[in-house]
Amino acid sequence: MTSFDSSPTLTAWRTLLALVVVLIMLATTGWTAIKHHRGPDGSREAVLAAWDHGWFDGRRLPSRASAPGVLAAFFASLGPSGQRRLADEHPYVVGNLDGAPVTLRYRANRAALGRSLAAERGRVADRELSADGHHEAVRRMNRFEALMAKDRHILAFDPRGKGRVAEVFGDLEKADRVSVVVPGVDTNLLTFQKTARRYSAPVGMAESLYLAERKAAPATRTAVVAWADYTAPSGVGIDAATGKLAAEGSLRLAALARALPGDAPVSLFCHSYGSVVCGVAARRLPPRVTDIAVAGSPGMRAETTAGLRTHARVWAMRDADDWIQDVPYLEVGGLGHGADPVAPEFGARVLSAAGAVGHTGYFEPGTESLSNFADIAVGSYDSVTCAPADQACRDGISGTEGV
């Protein structure tokens, strides 16, 4: 019998398994070429540099990388009028600072959207632009116009490359419970909201969850953040099979969680590759994050819930028709995302996803997956529906919490 204990042989087998992971993922989902993002807009880089080297009322502006608490203290020292002046002077920066007052970020992002809209209108009018470039400029222009609607609250906005954005539904500052929706692959400015397959996009997911929460607990003030403020993989290729983008996104997600106003409990609802982001972020999350729920997960880059090193309850669900179940649940040489979160040995509380129908149906109205999400979001743990194989998913949680 051949021994596999020798180091060279073991390395070879690990390399082979890594290739198998990629090939199976591509075979089950179809090849999507890795797309290169457009370079950063020169004028925007100048705007960022102006902040990095800028002063305001005789003081040096803080680093954009400062901790949320440091930034919150800085803005508090300015007073309302100073905050508004700074936001008007530096909208692209203030609108994306975790630690800046929420309403100030809304103001700044509206101004930033206005400037970006004007720039896209200029591109649309450029007769030297290629047909593909013109088409993209029109789409971006339409997206910016939609995001500027008076009833929308944009918490983050970055038009560089494929773009990042986050939007709030409800009153984030007065909420009793806060939810954050973390989406997966192919999430960017242009896919942030969809007309067809509405509930497969971040805006539709968050709107659906917000309405379900209000139905589940009418007396509870809730807020939901559609969080597409990280660079997601484009298609199911190498980026989706590795944790690099998840690691970068996890830092942004943890910063958001630390910067949310108030002290209301926070729940994360993580779909597909978004669950990888949540898994990597888990150990960095503040105590107010009480629940992490994943749906259609390719893994959380951990072998068990203990490996996540989080105090939060971990929930998982997967529809029987979700193709993600065919992806190998292992991690070899940096490829793959580890154990299956709905497997008993992982240790998550496994929920029913009845009615979800496939990989993108978890936020569809009328599904058990959505009602389970809403019950978790408002703290109605006694009301969740466990998966048939895990009728004990509610065990150890005493009654309804936080409602």
Beta strands, then each sheet from edge to edge (+ up, - down):
strand 1: 55-56
strand 2: 59-60
strand 3: 153-158
strand 4: 164-170
strand 5: 177-182
strand 6: 222-228
strand 7: 266-271
strand 8: 289-295
strand 9: 313-317
strand 10: 349-350
sheet 1: 1+ 2-
sheet 2: 3+ 4- 6+ 5+ 7+ 8+ 9+ 10+
end
